[in-house]
Amino acid sequence: MMSAPVLDGWFTLDERPHLLGNRCRACGTYYFPKLSTGFCRNPDCDGEAFEDTPLSRTGTLWSFTNAVYQPPAPYVASEPFQPFGIGAVELEKEKMIVLGQLATGTELSSLKAGTPMELVLEPLDDGKLTWKWKVVR
């Protein structure tokens, strides 16, 4: 039985998961999470129509850091709190930066900007699935 996502409609639950975004039909600007307003945020565009689209599941590590402190509510941390890595990944096709936790076992000391990354799903302590970034081997 597949676990439930931590956020409905933000990513697929496939073996090769994708984040779910949308794209302005007028200018082609991508958004994640999906843009919920009725107008494009691109200042050079007056588009008001969007199409849902799966986003690239691979990209390049743009930046990264570690979270050695427990984030404030509403973040629910495991007890005892375990530090984790956060990666900013530039999506391959869309050329937009998406933040996410780094996959379990990722050693920050082995990372460098430009490292190829891929989207994976991992369970949280409550069993719900979330997306994370993993180094492409």
Secondary structure, DSSP 8 states (H G I E B T S, - for coil): ----BSSTTSB--SSS--BEEEEETTT--EESS---SSS---TT-----EEEEE--SEEEEEEEEEE-S---TT----SS---EEEEEEEETTT--EEEEEB-TT--GGG--TT-EEEEEEEE-TTS-EEEEEEE--
